[in-house]
Amino acid sequence: MFEVSLRDKTCIITGASQGIGRAIALTLAQAELKGMTIIDIKKDENSEDTIKEIEKMGTEVKFVIGDVSSEDTVKEAIQVTMDTWGKIDILVNNAGIANMCDLENTTPEMWDRVLNVNLRSVFLTMKYCTEVMKKQGYGSIVNMSSISGVTGGSTGPEYGASKAGIIALTKYSAKLLGPDNIRVNAVAPGTIATDMIKRNYSKLTPEQLEKKLATIPMKRMGDPEEVGKAVLFLASDMGSYVSGDVLMVTGSRMS
């Protein structure tokens, strides 16, 4: 029987206070992760609750407040992690934002903000974390993309573009870092039942909801925990020969 264990491993994760990020953080902690550094824009009740749940499972937590698209924030998180545990085994790039807007009404400022948080942050964390991972001789990186990174989506022009960029960066980096025993993969969720999505869907009529779910062959939204399990597989030694791939978690929407 195989055991998915992260015992004695450490992780840096961006945007883990709620939604999919929280589910990923809790799933990694359940696998006996030793230590986790969370980077988020603020520390609020959601953050505190997430930290408490992680610590209940025996995982030590450090929290760095800051903009994930800032070099200073990323470097601080790496320094905190190294000072505390002396290594970085896993990097999970989850932080992301979106605007519900069309091409005509998307401003350059809106475009830049989404690309900075969603894509620039991935570039920065990978750039500096891989310096550590190369010295260690190993590492696993999981970047959160989206089904919109493949289809373009309908959220906004900048969202799909940023998520497509993550896929390209993942594939490029996997080829570059393979000789250093650093694996790089992406996860592309479809419609996931986060609190935000459930609030949005609660405003739909039964007919509208049925139409939305009809686009998903499995006829339901995914659970955040199901995304967390996909990340756990890629982050752990169970995915030891998986690199440069995009794991679709879409309920068969991409079949």
C-alpha positions in Angstrom: 0.0 0.0 0.0 1.4 3.4 -1.0 1.5 6.2 1.5 1.5 9.8 0.2 3.7 11.5 2.8 5.5 14.8 3.1 7.1 14.0 6.4 10.1 16.2 7.1 9.4 18.3 4.0 8.9 22.1 3.8 6.8 24.3 1.5 6.3 27.8 0.4 2.7 28.6 -0.8 1.2 31.8 -2.0 -2.4 32.8 -1.3 -3.4 30.1 1.1 -5.9 31.9 3.3 -9.1 30.8 1.6 -10.6 28.9 -1.3 -8.5 26.5 -3.3 -5.3 27.8 -1.6 -6.6 26.9 1.9 -7.6 23.4 0.7 -4.1 22.9 -0.8 -2.5 24.0 2.4 -4.6 21.7 4.6 -4.1 18.8 2.3 -0.3 19.2 2.4 -0.5 19.5 6.2 -2.6 16.3 6.4 0.3 14.6 4.7 2.6 15.4 7.7 4.3 18.4 6.1 7.0 19.6 8.5 6.9 23.4 7.8 4.9 25.8 5.6 5.5 29.5 4.8 2.4 31.3 3.5 2.7 34.5 1.5 -0.5 36.6 1.4 -1.4 40.2 0.9 -2.9 40.5 4.5 -3.5 38.6 7.7 -7.1 38.4 8.6 -9.6 36.1 10.3 -9.5 33.7 7.3 -5.7 33.5 7.6 -5.7 33.0 11.3 -8.3 30.2 11.0 -6.2 28.5 8.2 -3.1 28.7 10.3 -4.8 27.2 13.3 -6.1 24.3 11.3 -2.7 23.6 9.8 -0.9 23.8 13.1 -3.5 21.3 14.6 -2.1 18.8 12.2 1.4 19.3 13.5 2.8 21.5 10.7 4.7 24.6 11.7 3.6 27.8 9.9 5.3 31.0 9.1 3.3 33.9 7.5 4.7 36.6 5.4 2.5 39.6 4.6 3.1 41.3 1.3 2.5 41.5 -2.4 3.5 38.3 -4.1 4.6 40.2 -7.2 7.2 42.0 -5.2 10.8 40.8 -5.2 11.2 42.0 -1.6 8.2 39.9 -0.4 9.4 36.8 -2.2 13.0 37.1 -0.9 11.7 37.7 2.6 9.6 34.5 2.5 12.6 32.5 1.2 14.8 33.9 4.0 12.2 33.1 6.7 11.9 29.6 5.4 15.6 29.0 5.2 16.2 30.5 8.7 13.5 28.3 10.2 14.0 25.0 8.4 17.1 25.3 6.2 15.5 24.1 3.0 12.7 24.5 0.5 11.3 21.2 -0.8 8.1 22.3 -2.4 6.8 25.6 -3.9 3.1 26.0 -4.7 2.1 29.1 -6.6 -1.6 29.6 -5.9 -2.1 33.3 -5.5 -4.4 34.8 -8.2 -6.9 37.5 -8.9 -9.5 38.1 -11.6 -11.7 40.8 -13.0 -15.1 40.2 -14.6 -14.7 42.4 -17.6 -14.6 42.3 -21.4 -11.8 43.3 -23.7 -13.2 46.7 -24.5 -13.5 47.8 -20.9 -10.4 46.3 -19.5 -8.0 49.1 -18.6 -4.2 48.8 -18.9 -4.1 49.1 -15.1 -6.4 46.1 -14.7 -4.4 44.1 -17.1 -1.1 44.9 -15.3 -2.5 44.1 -11.8 -3.7 40.6 -12.8 -0.6 39.8 -14.8 1.6 40.9 -11.9 -0.2 38.9 -9.2 -1.0 35.8 -11.4 2.2 35.5 -13.5 5.0 37.8 -12.4 4.7 36.3 -8.9 5.2 32.8 -10.4 8.3 34.0 -12.2 9.7 35.6 -9.1 9.2 32.7 -6.7 10.5 30.2 -9.2 13.5 32.4 -10.0 14.6 32.6 -6.3 13.4 29.3 -4.9 15.2 27.3 -7.6 18.5 28.9 -6.5 18.0 27.1 -3.2 16.6 23.9 -4.9 19.6 23.6 -7.2 22.0 23.7 -4.2 19.8 21.0 -2.5 19.8 18.9 -5.7 16.0 18.5 -5.7 12.6 20.3 -5.5 9.0 20.2 -6.7 7.1 23.2 -8.0 3.4 23.2 -8.6 1.9 26.2 -10.4 -1.9 26.8 -10.3 -3.1 27.5 -13.8 -6.8 27.2 -14.9 -9.0 25.7 -17.6 -9.1 29.3 -18.8 -5.4 29.0 -19.6 -6.3 26.5 -22.2 -9.6 27.7 -23.5 -9.2 31.5 -22.9 -12.2 31.4 -20.6 -14.8 34.2 -20.2 -13.6 35.9 -17.0 -11.6 38.6 -18.7 -8.8 38.9 -21.3 -6.1 39.3 -18.7 -7.1 36.2 -16.6 -6.9 33.6 -19.4 -3.7 35.2 -20.7 -2.0 35.0 -17.2 -3.0 31.4 -16.8 -1.8 30.5 -20.2 1.5 32.2 -19.4 1.8 30.0 -16.3 1.5 26.9 -18.5 4.2 28.1 -20.9 6.5 29.1 -18.0 5.9 25.7 -16.3 6.8 23.8 -19.5 9.9 25.9 -20.2 11.1 25.6 -16.6 10.6 21.9 -16.4 13.0 21.4 -19.4 15.5 23.8 -18.0 15.5 22.4 -14.4 15.1 18.7 -15.2 18.9 18.1 -15.0 18.9 19.6 -11.5 16.2 17.1 -10.3 13.6 19.9 -9.9 10.2 19.0 -11.2 7.8 21.7 -12.4 4.1 21.0 -13.1 0.8 22.9 -13.3 -2.7 22.2 -12.2 -5.6 23.6 -14.2 -8.9 23.5 -12.3 -12.3 23.9 -13.9 -15.3 25.0 -11.9 -14.5 24.5 -8.3 -17.0 25.1 -5.4 -15.1 27.8 -3.5 -17.1 30.1 -1.3 -16.9 32.8 -4.0 -18.2 30.5 -6.8 -21.0 29.2 -4.6 -22.0 32.8 -3.8 -22.1 33.6 -7.5 -24.0 30.5 -8.4 -26.5 31.1 -5.7 -27.7 34.1 -7.6 -28.6 31.9 -10.6 -32.1 30.6 -11.4 -32.4 26.8 -11.3 -32.5 26.8 -15.1 -29.3 28.9 -15.3 -27.6 26.6 -12.8 -28.6 23.6 -14.8 -27.2 25.1 -17.9 -23.9 25.8 -16.2 -23.5 22.3 -14.8 -24.5 20.8 -18.2 -21.1 21.9 -19.5 -19.5 19.5 -17.0 -19.7 15.8 -18.0 -19.6 14.8 -14.3 -22.6 17.2 -13.7 -21.1 18.9 -10.6 -18.6 21.4 -9.5 -15.3 20.1 -8.1 -14.5 20.4 -4.4 -11.4 22.5 -3.4 -10.1 19.4 -1.6 -10.0 17.5 -4.9 -7.7 20.2 -6.3 -5.6 19.9 -3.1 -5.2 16.1 -3.7 -4.0 16.8 -7.3 -1.4 19.2 -5.9 -0.3 16.7 -3.2 0.3 14.0 -5.9 2.5 16.3 -7.9 4.3 17.8 -4.9 5.1 14.4 -3.3 7.4 11.6 -4.4 4.3 9.8 -5.9 4.8 12.1 -8.9 8.6 11.5 -9.0 8.7 11.1 -12.8 6.0 13.7 -13.6 7.4 17.0 -14.8 6.4 19.6 -17.4 2.8 18.5 -17.4 -0.6 20.1 -16.8 -3.0 18.1 -14.6 -6.5 19.0 -15.6 -9.0 18.9 -12.7 -12.2 19.7 -14.6 -14.7 16.9 -14.2 -14.0 15.9 -17.8 -14.8 19.2 -19.4 -11.6 19.0 -21.4 -12.2 15.5 -22.8 
